Amino acid sequence: MSQQLEGNLFSSVCNLTDAFSGIERRKFLGQPSLAANGNLFVLVTREGRIALHLKELDIDDRLNVPKASCLWKAGGHLMINWILVPEEFHTQEENLTDWLKLGYDYACARSLAGGGNSAAAT
């Protein structure tokens, strides 16, 4: 994916999260990402997908999406507690906002629980 398209997707994510408090822009694995209260919660992958740091349990229980379709692998490694937002949601503002809010809430909950400030904290 071109850097321009990747940047446009990240801009869309940023626009949808403008109302969330405690957000900061970062890089994770060299990719543009956002953190809430020091905890990463969303990034745009090199392949042009939106990935959320979110407990996998929430996929089936709260998002009604098959878990297998959302697992993210980077460099052949499964990214634990990271899921890919279905591509069709990239252009569906309401659905994407719901997913982003869930990731944001999870990041904030990790912060309150003393989960540290890294993506590895669960």
Secondary structure, 3 states (H helix, E strand, C coil): CCHHHHHHHHHHHHHHCCCCCCEEEEEECCEEEEEECCEEEEEECCCCCEEEECCCHHHHHHHCCCHHHCEEEECCEEEEEEEECCHHHHHCHHHHHHHHHHHHHHHHHHHHCCCCCCCCCC
